[in-house]
Amino acid sequence: MTFYLYFYANAKLSYSENVTGRAFPTVAGRDSLDWKDLSAAEITQRVSENVQNGSICLFHNEAKHTPEALEQLIPKLQQEGYSFVPVSQLIYKQSYSIDHAGRQSALQATGANLY
């Protein structure tokens, strides 16, 4: 499955149309700001205060304090009941609707508006 990642946005999963008019899943990440050389504690606090069910958290490969932050953050979020899944598991492939902002949500099994 192909995804498009939009930077500088809150964590939402939505659909946008490319130049061919086809809808593609788009991912906007909750930026940890680790690229700003924040400390591990600052990264952990920023992400844990803003995370919610379905959040997609953005971290950068070359950020200095990210490994240390993740060592703190992952167990903390797991203790709070969060789990970690691939983005592909956050996308509904059947029985969904898309709202005016492009956010996807599951439909009840009524048969109406199913894609």
Buried (B, 14 or more C-beta within 10 A) or exposed (E): EEEEEEEEBEBBBBBEEEEEEEBEBBBBBBBBBBBEEBEBEBBBBBBBEBBEEEBBBBBEEEBBBBEBBBEBBEEBBEEEEBEEEEBEEBBBEEBBBBEEEBEBEEBEEEEEEEE
